[in-house]
Amino acid sequence: MSLRDFAFWFHSARADSLLKKIRREQGDQQAFEHLYQSLRDPWSTTVPYYRYQLRKYHIMLSLLPLRPYRRALDIGCGLGVFARELASHADQVLGVDFSRHAVDRAAELSAGVANTRFKQADLLKIAELGEGQFDLVVLADTLYYLSPLSDEMFKSVRRQVVDLLAPGGTLLLVNHFYFRFDRLSRVSRDIHECFRWAPELSLLGEHRRPFYLVSVLERNETPG
């Protein structure tokens, strides 16, 4: 780990702390909008100086099954950094985020990437997206921002995400994972276990990296 990595985590922790404070005062929707309006890049994902996130994205892509992807969906896309990385791996990429400000900014930053587009969507109501099915869905560093965190909520999101995934399609699930016993790592483990035990999904592989957990799952061609 480099000093740049620690600086990146410091900025990310600051954004998380600010988001938590605003959510208590203004609620979820306004909190995310306020965050992206107050901080041009809350989690410093577009800053070239911080290499950790870009390295992480490249590793995530390397863990995908080697196959052509026609339609990819990046849920919780933020400013669209990973969606732009996906653009060379899929014919079409749709990035969605809770924040209108974030997706508008993502569209501006992606103006030169013809096969990407962005749309506002609520993950808790992602079944209402109205975009059909995808053969690749990415759900990275998003679920633990929902509230309240519970098995029922995870299962509700899982059902909706599975419905968006075409038979034989790939789900890339990624979450922070530190020391296994801290609260955030326990939440991440609960999320991954919830998706792993979905009857419609098969686990292709689980990968631990500093400091995140990746599960690669596939929707069964026939009911599991």
C-alpha positions as CSV (number, residue, x, y, z in Angstrom):
1,M,0.0,0.0,0.0
2,S,1.3,3.4,-0.9
3,L,0.8,6.9,0.6
4,R,-1.5,7.6,-2.4
5,D,-3.7,4.7,-1.4
6,F,-4.0,5.9,2.2
7,A,-4.8,9.4,0.9
8,F,-7.5,8.0,-1.3
9,W,-9.1,6.1,1.6
10,F,-9.0,9.3,3.7
11,H,-10.9,11.2,1.0
12,S,-13.4,8.4,0.7
13,A,-13.9,8.2,4.4
14,R,-14.5,11.9,4.5
15,A,-17.2,11.6,1.8
16,D,-18.9,8.8,3.6
17,S,-18.9,10.8,6.8
18,L,-20.4,13.8,5.1
19,L,-23.0,11.7,3.4
20,K,-24.0,10.1,6.7
21,K,-24.4,13.5,8.3
22,I,-26.5,14.9,5.4
23,R,-28.8,11.8,5.3
24,R,-29.8,12.4,8.9
25,E,-30.7,16.0,8.1
26,Q,-32.2,15.7,4.6
27,G,-33.0,12.1,3.8
28,D,-31.5,9.8,1.2
29,Q,-32.3,11.5,-2.1
30,Q,-31.4,15.0,-1.1
31,A,-28.3,13.7,0.6
32,F,-26.8,12.2,-2.5
33,E,-27.7,15.2,-4.6
34,H,-26.2,17.5,-2.0
35,L,-23.0,15.5,-1.8
36,Y,-22.4,15.6,-5.6
37,Q,-23.2,19.3,-5.7
38,S,-20.9,20.0,-2.7
39,L,-18.0,17.8,-3.8
40,R,-17.3,17.6,-7.5
41,D,-15.9,14.1,-7.1
42,P,-16.9,12.9,-3.6
43,W,-14.9,9.7,-3.7
44,S,-12.0,11.0,-5.9
45,T,-12.7,8.3,-8.6
46,T,-11.7,10.6,-11.5
47,V,-8.4,11.9,-9.9
48,P,-5.4,10.3,-11.8
49,Y,-3.2,10.8,-8.7
50,Y,-5.1,8.1,-6.8
51,R,-4.3,4.8,-8.5
52,Y,-6.0,2.4,-6.1
53,Q,-9.5,2.7,-7.6
54,L,-8.3,2.3,-11.2
55,R,-6.2,-0.7,-10.3
56,K,-9.3,-2.1,-8.6
57,Y,-11.4,-1.6,-11.7
58,H,-8.8,-3.3,-13.9
59,I,-8.7,-6.3,-11.6
60,M,-12.5,-6.5,-11.5
61,L,-12.5,-6.6,-15.3
62,S,-9.9,-9.3,-15.4
63,L,-12.1,-11.5,-13.2
64,L,-15.0,-11.5,-15.7
65,P,-15.5,-14.6,-17.8
66,L,-13.9,-14.2,-21.3
67,R,-16.9,-13.8,-23.5
68,P,-18.6,-11.1,-25.6
69,Y,-21.0,-8.9,-23.7
70,R,-23.8,-7.2,-25.6
71,R,-25.5,-5.1,-22.9
72,A,-23.9,-4.2,-19.6
73,L,-25.5,-2.4,-16.6
74,D,-23.4,-0.6,-14.0
75,I,-25.6,0.0,-10.9
76,G,-24.4,2.9,-8.7
77,C,-22.2,4.2,-11.4
78,G,-21.4,7.6,-9.8
79,L,-19.4,9.7,-12.2
80,G,-19.2,6.8,-14.7
81,V,-15.5,5.8,-14.3
82,F,-16.1,2.1,-14.3
83,A,-18.9,2.4,-17.0
84,R,-16.3,3.9,-19.3
85,E,-13.9,1.1,-18.5
86,L,-16.7,-1.4,-19.4
87,A,-17.2,0.3,-22.7
88,S,-14.4,-1.7,-24.4
89,H,-15.9,-4.9,-23.1
90,A,-19.5,-4.5,-24.1
91,D,-21.4,-3.3,-27.1
92,Q,-23.7,-1.1,-24.9
93,V,-23.2,0.2,-21.4
94,L,-25.9,1.8,-19.2
95,G,-24.8,3.4,-16.0
96,V,-27.5,4.2,-13.3
97,D,-27.3,6.1,-10.1
98,F,-29.6,7.5,-7.4
99,S,-28.2,11.0,-7.9
100,R,-29.4,13.0,-10.9
101,H,-26.4,15.3,-10.5
102,A,-24.1,12.3,-10.7
103,V,-25.5,10.8,-13.9
104,D,-25.6,14.2,-15.6
105,R,-22.0,14.7,-14.8
106,A,-21.2,11.1,-15.9
107,A,-22.8,11.8,-19.2
108,E,-20.6,14.9,-19.7
109,L,-17.5,13.1,-18.8
110,S,-18.4,10.2,-21.2
111,A,-19.3,12.4,-24.1
112,G,-16.5,10.8,-26.2
113,V,-17.6,7.2,-25.4
114,A,-20.3,6.5,-27.9
115,N,-21.6,3.2,-26.4
116,T,-22.3,4.5,-22.9
117,R,-25.3,6.3,-21.6
118,F,-26.6,7.2,-18.1
119,K,-29.9,7.2,-16.3
120,Q,-31.2,8.1,-12.8
121,A,-32.6,5.1,-11.0
122,D,-33.4,4.0,-7.4
123,L,-31.7,0.7,-6.6
124,L,-34.6,-0.2,-4.2
125,K,-36.9,0.1,-7.3
126,I,-34.5,-1.1,-9.9
127,A,-37.1,-3.5,-11.4
128,E,-38.8,-0.3,-12.7
129,L,-35.8,0.5,-14.9
130,G,-37.6,-0.4,-18.1
131,E,-34.5,-1.3,-20.1
132,G,-35.0,-5.0,-20.5
133,Q,-32.4,-7.6,-19.6
134,F,-28.6,-7.4,-19.6
135,D,-25.9,-10.1,-20.1
136,L,-23.6,-8.3,-17.6
137,V,-24.7,-6.5,-14.4
138,V,-22.2,-4.8,-12.1
139,L,-23.2,-4.1,-8.5
140,A,-20.0,-2.6,-6.9
141,D,-19.7,-0.7,-3.6
142,T,-23.3,0.3,-3.6
143,L,-25.6,-1.9,-1.4
144,Y,-24.2,-0.9,2.0
145,Y,-25.2,2.7,1.3
146,L,-28.9,1.6,1.4
147,S,-31.0,2.0,4.5
148,P,-32.1,0.2,6.5
149,L,-29.6,-2.7,6.0
150,S,-31.4,-6.0,6.5
151,D,-31.7,-9.5,5.0
152,E,-35.1,-8.5,3.7
153,M,-33.7,-5.5,1.8
154,F,-30.8,-7.5,0.4
155,K,-33.2,-10.2,-0.8
156,S,-35.6,-7.6,-2.4
157,V,-32.7,-6.1,-4.3
158,R,-31.4,-9.5,-5.3
159,R,-34.8,-10.5,-6.8
160,Q,-34.9,-7.3,-8.8
161,V,-31.3,-7.6,-10.0
162,V,-31.7,-11.3,-11.0
163,D,-34.7,-10.3,-13.1
164,L,-32.5,-7.8,-14.9
165,L,-30.0,-10.5,-15.7
166,A,-30.5,-12.5,-18.9
167,P,-30.2,-16.3,-18.6
168,G,-26.5,-17.2,-18.8
169,G,-25.6,-13.6,-17.9
170,T,-22.9,-12.6,-15.5
171,L,-23.3,-10.7,-12.2
172,L,-20.2,-9.0,-10.8
173,L,-20.7,-8.2,-7.1
174,V,-18.0,-6.2,-5.4
175,N,-17.9,-4.7,-1.8
176,H,-15.3,-3.3,0.6
177,F,-13.8,-6.1,2.8
178,Y,-11.2,-5.3,5.4
179,F,-10.5,-7.6,8.4
180,R,-13.6,-9.9,8.4
181,F,-14.6,-8.9,11.9
182,D,-15.3,-5.2,11.4
183,R,-18.8,-4.1,10.8
184,L,-18.5,-3.2,7.2
185,S,-16.8,-6.5,6.3
186,R,-19.6,-8.3,8.1
187,V,-22.2,-6.4,6.0
188,S,-20.3,-7.2,2.8
189,R,-20.2,-10.9,3.8
190,D,-23.9,-10.9,4.4
191,I,-24.5,-9.3,1.0
192,H,-22.4,-11.8,-0.8
193,E,-23.9,-14.8,1.0
194,C,-27.4,-13.5,0.1
195,F,-26.6,-13.4,-3.6
196,R,-24.6,-16.7,-3.4
197,W,-27.6,-18.6,-2.1
198,A,-30.1,-17.3,-4.7
199,P,-31.6,-20.3,-6.5
200,E,-31.4,-18.6,-9.8
201,L,-27.6,-17.9,-9.5
202,S,-24.5,-20.0,-9.6
203,L,-21.2,-18.8,-8.1
204,L,-18.4,-18.9,-10.6
205,G,-15.7,-17.6,-8.3
206,E,-15.0,-15.6,-5.1
207,H,-11.9,-13.4,-4.9
208,R,-10.5,-11.5,-2.0
209,R,-8.2,-8.5,-2.6
210,P,-6.9,-5.7,-0.5
211,F,-9.4,-4.4,0.6
212,Y,-12.5,-5.7,-1.3
213,L,-14.4,-8.9,-2.0
214,V,-15.5,-9.9,-5.5
215,S,-18.1,-12.6,-6.4
216,V,-18.7,-13.6,-10.0
217,L,-22.1,-15.2,-10.4
218,E,-24.0,-16.5,-13.4
219,R,-27.8,-16.6,-13.9
220,N,-28.8,-20.2,-14.5
221,E,-30.1,-21.0,-18.0
222,T,-32.9,-23.0,-16.3
223,P,-34.3,-22.5,-12.7
224,G,-31.8,-23.7,-10.0
